[in-house]
Amino acid sequence: MSLLETTLTASLGIRYPIIGGAMFPCSNPELVAAVSEAGGIGILQPLTLVHVHELDFREGVRRIKSLTDKPIGMNVLTEKSAARYLERMSEWLDIALDEGIRFFVSSLGNPRWIVDRVASAGGIVYHDVTERKWAQKAAEAGVHGLIAVNDHAGGHTGSRSPEDLLAEIADFDLPVVCAGGIGDANSFRHALEIGYVGVQMGTRLIATEECTSPEEYKSAIVAAEESDIVATNRITGVPVSVIRTPHVAQIGTEAGPIARRLLAHPRTKHWMRGIYMFRFGRKLKDNMAHGMSHRDYYLAGRSVAGVEEIESVKKIVDRFVKAARE
């Protein structure tokens, strides 16, 4: 088998082992569809469809499917901070299955209910993990694969290098996808060479023609270097990778003392994270509508080092595939 023929491509029926990571608020329907059309698989983000693009969820799924006849997937974020949120996510999962989606990427919680829900439809679930203990819980929940979120990832990030994290979770006998640091063709090929069955890209896909994020955001990613990326817990209460702008440097990357205590306590951490995420989500939605300023957070990973221009998704995928074949 070539580097491009893996467990991921075989199980999902896709040409290339590339996942377009779900991003709030950047995963607009055109971007999700473009990844699938290029030979990978685009992952829709429910909150982006419903709250940013103001589409009925089923309408949003159908919008994406009208742009591509290739497989697409769905992100299921099982945050426990709000019962209503989990209820809606459960409803969206049922709609996704009804609309023919069979690949799901879960994160931030126990994926057992997702695995059980999609089993009868032959669905496949990969779960985001940042270290061995979460991989262990995901394996016990019956997931079909792991998405290893390393310290190069944008948004919610990990603490291990791509190589160390793979070594730490390889013995679970599950296919593992590399998430973080995939900004150019060389990093894509390297991930496959060291044993990953595929990659998940986020940051690289923001700086594309199909992404509808503000031009200021795209330009910031193109201009940034790896050394410009820092982790902050002031956004959602857990480490999030962002570009270090003068504003970020001024306000710092640590939550205040009261917030830290609430985030550390098992009875209040989900409530506090919910407040953080609601506030940040509302701000991001406003940014999508009115543009961004120097006082905003630009979520991005260390893969910015490989992003040199804004280009089409197809051009990026074709370049990555050529490198893997060579």
C-alpha positions as CSV (number, residue, x, y, z in Angstrom):
1,M,0.0,0.0,0.0
2,S,1.1,3.6,-0.7
3,L,1.2,6.3,2.0
4,L,-2.1,7.5,0.7
5,E,-3.9,4.1,1.1
6,T,-4.7,3.7,4.8
7,T,-7.2,2.3,7.2
8,L,-8.9,5.8,7.2
9,T,-9.3,6.0,3.4
10,A,-10.5,2.4,3.2
11,S,-13.1,2.7,6.0
12,L,-14.5,6.1,4.9
13,G,-14.4,5.5,1.1
14,I,-12.2,8.6,0.5
15,R,-9.3,9.1,-1.9
16,Y,-6.8,10.7,0.5
17,P,-6.2,10.5,4.2
18,I,-7.1,14.1,5.0
19,I,-9.7,15.3,7.4
20,G,-10.8,18.9,7.3
21,G,-11.1,19.6,11.0
22,A,-14.3,21.1,12.4
23,M,-13.8,24.8,13.4
24,F,-16.0,27.2,15.2
25,P,-16.7,29.6,13.5
26,C,-14.6,28.8,10.4
27,S,-16.3,25.7,9.0
28,N,-18.6,27.3,6.5
29,P,-20.5,24.9,4.1
30,E,-18.4,25.8,1.1
31,L,-15.2,24.9,3.0
32,V,-16.5,21.6,4.3
33,A,-17.6,20.6,0.8
34,A,-14.4,21.7,-0.8
35,V,-12.3,19.3,1.4
36,S,-14.5,16.4,0.4
37,E,-14.5,17.4,-3.3
38,A,-10.7,17.5,-3.2
39,G,-10.5,13.9,-2.0
40,G,-10.4,14.2,1.8
41,I,-13.4,14.5,4.1
42,G,-14.8,17.7,5.4
43,I,-16.3,17.8,8.9
44,L,-19.2,20.0,9.6
45,Q,-19.4,21.9,12.9
46,P,-23.1,22.1,14.1
47,L,-22.8,25.4,16.0
48,T,-21.2,27.0,13.0
49,L,-24.0,26.0,10.8
50,V,-26.8,27.0,13.1
51,H,-25.5,30.0,15.0
52,V,-22.9,31.6,12.7
53,H,-24.5,30.9,9.3
54,E,-28.0,30.8,10.8
55,L,-29.2,27.7,9.0
56,D,-31.6,25.1,10.2
57,F,-29.3,22.1,10.9
58,R,-30.9,19.8,8.4
59,E,-30.9,22.7,5.8
60,G,-27.2,23.2,6.6
61,V,-26.3,19.5,6.0
62,R,-28.3,19.6,2.8
63,R,-26.5,22.8,1.7
64,I,-23.1,21.0,2.1
65,K,-24.4,17.9,0.3
66,S,-25.6,20.0,-2.6
67,L,-22.0,21.1,-3.1
68,T,-20.5,17.6,-3.1
69,D,-21.6,14.1,-3.5
70,K,-18.5,12.8,-1.6
71,P,-18.6,11.7,2.1
72,I,-18.8,14.3,4.8
73,G,-18.5,14.0,8.6
74,M,-19.9,15.7,11.7
75,N,-18.2,17.0,14.9
76,V,-20.0,16.0,18.1
77,L,-18.6,18.1,21.0
78,T,-20.0,16.5,24.2
79,E,-19.4,19.5,26.5
80,K,-21.3,18.9,29.8
81,S,-21.8,22.6,30.7
82,A,-25.4,22.8,29.5
83,A,-28.1,20.1,29.4
84,R,-29.9,21.9,26.6
85,Y,-26.8,21.9,24.5
86,L,-26.3,18.2,24.9
87,E,-30.0,17.7,24.0
88,R,-29.6,19.7,20.8
89,M,-26.4,17.8,19.9
90,S,-28.3,14.6,20.3
91,E,-31.0,15.8,18.0
92,W,-28.5,17.0,15.4
93,L,-26.8,13.6,15.5
94,D,-30.0,11.9,14.7
95,I,-30.6,14.3,11.8
96,A,-27.1,13.7,10.5
97,L,-27.7,10.0,10.5
98,D,-31.0,10.5,8.7
99,E,-29.2,12.6,6.1
100,G,-26.6,9.8,5.4
101,I,-23.6,11.0,7.4
102,R,-21.6,8.0,8.8
103,F,-18.4,9.5,10.1
104,F,-18.3,11.4,13.4
105,V,-15.5,13.1,15.3
106,S,-16.2,13.4,19.0
107,S,-14.4,15.5,21.6
108,L,-14.4,16.7,25.2
109,G,-16.4,13.9,26.8
110,N,-17.2,10.2,26.9
111,P,-18.1,9.2,23.4
112,R,-19.9,6.0,24.4
113,W,-23.4,7.3,23.7
114,I,-22.3,8.4,20.2
115,V,-20.8,5.0,19.4
116,D,-24.0,3.3,20.6
117,R,-26.2,5.7,18.6
118,V,-24.5,5.3,15.3
119,A,-23.8,1.6,15.6
120,S,-27.0,0.4,14.0
121,A,-26.3,2.6,10.9
122,G,-22.7,1.4,10.5
123,G,-21.3,4.7,11.6
124,I,-17.7,5.3,12.5
125,V,-16.5,7.4,15.4
126,Y,-13.0,8.8,15.9
127,H,-12.3,10.6,19.2
128,D,-10.0,13.6,20.0
129,V,-7.4,12.7,22.6
130,T,-4.4,14.7,23.9
131,E,-2.8,12.0,26.1
132,R,-2.9,8.3,27.0
133,K,-5.6,8.5,29.8
134,W,-8.2,10.0,27.3
135,A,-7.2,7.4,24.7
136,Q,-7.8,4.7,27.2
137,K,-11.3,6.0,28.0
138,A,-12.1,6.4,24.3
139,A,-11.0,2.8,23.6
140,E,-13.1,1.5,26.4
141,A,-16.1,3.4,24.9
142,G,-15.7,1.5,21.7
143,V,-14.5,4.2,19.3
144,H,-13.1,3.1,15.9
145,G,-10.1,5.4,15.9
146,L,-8.3,8.2,17.7
147,I,-7.4,11.7,16.6
148,A,-4.2,12.6,18.3
149,V,-4.3,16.4,19.1
150,N,-0.6,17.4,19.6
151,D,1.1,20.5,20.8
152,H,1.2,21.9,17.3
153,A,-2.6,22.1,17.0
154,G,-4.6,25.3,16.8
155,G,-7.6,26.0,19.0
156,H,-7.9,23.4,21.8
157,T,-4.4,22.0,21.9
158,G,-2.3,19.2,23.4
159,S,1.0,19.0,25.2
160,R,2.8,16.2,23.4
161,S,4.8,16.3,20.2
162,P,3.3,14.4,17.2
163,E,5.9,11.7,17.6
164,D,5.6,11.3,21.4
165,L,1.8,11.3,21.4
166,L,1.7,8.5,18.7
167,A,4.2,6.4,20.7
168,E,2.1,6.9,23.8
169,I,-1.2,5.6,22.4
170,A,-0.1,3.3,19.6
171,D,-0.6,0.1,21.6
172,F,-4.4,0.5,21.7
173,D,-4.5,-1.1,18.3
174,L,-6.7,1.7,16.9
175,P,-5.9,3.8,13.8
176,V,-4.6,7.2,14.8
177,V,-4.9,10.5,12.9
178,C,-2.4,13.3,13.4
179,A,-4.0,16.6,14.4
180,G,-1.7,19.6,14.6
181,G,1.3,20.9,12.7
182,I,0.1,20.0,9.2
183,G,0.7,23.2,7.3
184,D,2.7,22.0,4.3
185,A,3.4,19.0,2.1
186,N,6.4,17.9,4.1
187,S,4.6,17.7,7.4
188,F,1.8,15.8,5.7
189,R,4.2,13.2,4.3
190,H,6.1,13.0,7.6
191,A,2.9,12.2,9.6
192,L,2.1,9.3,7.3
193,E,5.7,8.0,7.2
194,I,5.9,7.7,11.0
195,G,2.7,5.7,11.3
196,Y,-0.4,7.9,11.3
197,V,-3.3,6.8,9.1
198,G,-4.1,10.3,8.2
199,V,-4.1,14.0,9.2
200,Q,-6.6,16.5,10.4
201,M,-6.0,20.1,9.3
202,G,-7.6,23.2,10.6
203,T,-5.3,26.3,10.5
204,R,-4.1,25.6,7.0
205,L,-7.7,25.5,5.8
206,I,-8.6,28.9,7.2
207,A,-6.2,30.6,4.8
208,T,-8.2,29.3,1.7
209,E,-10.4,30.8,-0.9
210,E,-13.4,28.8,0.2
211,C,-13.2,29.8,3.8
212,T,-15.5,32.8,4.6
213,S,-13.5,33.9,7.7
214,P,-12.5,37.6,7.6
215,E,-9.5,38.5,5.4
216,E,-7.8,39.9,8.5
217,Y,-7.8,36.4,10.0
218,K,-6.4,34.8,6.9
219,S,-3.7,37.4,6.5
220,A,-2.7,37.0,10.1
221,I,-2.2,33.3,9.6
222,V,-0.1,33.8,6.4
223,A,2.1,36.4,8.2
224,A,2.6,34.4,11.4
225,E,5.6,32.2,12.2
226,E,5.7,29.2,14.6
227,S,7.2,31.3,17.3
228,D,4.2,33.6,17.2
229,I,1.9,30.8,18.6
230,V,1.1,30.7,22.3
231,A,-1.4,28.8,24.5
232,T,-4.0,30.7,26.5
233,N,-6.7,29.6,28.9
234,R,-8.5,32.9,29.0
235,I,-10.8,31.9,26.1
236,T,-12.5,28.6,27.1
237,G,-10.8,27.8,30.4
238,V,-8.6,25.1,28.8
239,P,-5.4,25.7,26.7
240,V,-6.2,27.2,23.3
241,S,-3.5,28.1,20.7
242,V,-3.6,31.6,19.3
243,I,-1.4,34.0,17.5
244,R,0.5,36.2,19.9
245,T,-0.6,39.7,18.9
246,P,0.3,42.8,20.9
247,H,-3.1,42.5,22.6
248,V,-2.5,38.9,23.7
249,A,0.9,39.9,25.0
250,Q,-0.6,42.8,26.9
251,I,-3.4,40.9,28.7
252,G,-1.5,37.7,29.3
253,T,-2.5,34.1,28.8
254,E,-3.6,33.0,32.3
255,A,-7.1,33.3,33.7
256,G,-7.6,35.3,36.8
257,P,-7.2,33.7,40.3
258,I,-11.0,33.3,40.9
259,A,-11.6,31.9,37.5
260,R,-8.7,29.4,38.0
261,R,-10.2,28.2,41.3
262,L,-13.6,27.7,39.6
263,L,-12.1,25.9,36.6
264,A,-10.1,23.6,38.9
265,H,-13.1,22.5,41.1
266,P,-15.0,19.4,39.8
267,R,-18.4,21.0,40.7
268,T,-17.9,24.3,39.0
269,K,-15.5,23.7,36.1
270,H,-18.1,22.8,33.5
271,W,-20.3,25.7,34.5
272,M,-17.3,28.1,34.3
273,R,-16.2,26.7,30.9
274,G,-19.7,27.1,29.6
275,I,-19.6,30.8,30.5
276,Y,-16.3,31.2,28.8
277,M,-17.4,29.4,25.6
278,F,-20.7,31.2,25.4
279,R,-19.0,34.6,25.7
280,F,-16.3,33.7,23.2
281,G,-18.7,32.1,20.7
282,R,-20.8,35.3,20.7
283,K,-17.7,37.3,20.0
284,L,-16.5,35.1,17.2
285,K,-19.9,35.3,15.5
286,D,-19.8,39.0,15.6
287,N,-16.3,38.9,14.1
288,M,-17.5,36.8,11.2
289,A,-20.2,39.4,10.5
290,H,-18.2,42.6,11.1
291,G,-14.5,41.7,10.7
292,M,-11.8,41.5,13.3
293,S,-9.5,44.0,15.0
294,H,-6.1,43.9,16.7
295,R,-7.9,43.2,20.0
296,D,-9.4,39.9,18.9
297,Y,-8.0,36.4,19.3
298,Y,-6.8,34.6,16.1
299,L,-7.0,30.9,16.8
300,A,-4.2,29.1,15.0
301,G,-1.6,26.3,15.4
302,R,2.1,26.1,14.8
303,S,1.4,24.9,11.3
304,V,1.3,28.6,10.4
305,A,5.0,28.2,9.6
306,G,4.0,26.3,6.4
307,V,1.2,28.7,5.3
308,E,2.6,31.1,2.7
309,E,-0.5,32.2,0.8
310,I,-4.3,32.1,0.6
311,E,-5.1,29.5,-2.0
312,S,-7.8,26.9,-3.0
313,V,-8.4,23.7,-1.0
314,K,-7.8,21.7,-4.1
315,K,-4.4,23.2,-4.8
316,I,-3.3,22.5,-1.2
317,V,-4.5,18.9,-1.3
318,D,-3.0,18.2,-4.7
319,R,0.4,19.5,-3.5
320,F,0.2,17.3,-0.4
321,V,-0.7,14.2,-2.4
322,K,2.1,14.8,-4.9
323,A,4.6,15.0,-2.0
324,A,3.3,11.7,-0.5
325,R,3.5,9.9,-3.8
326,E,7.1,11.1,-4.4
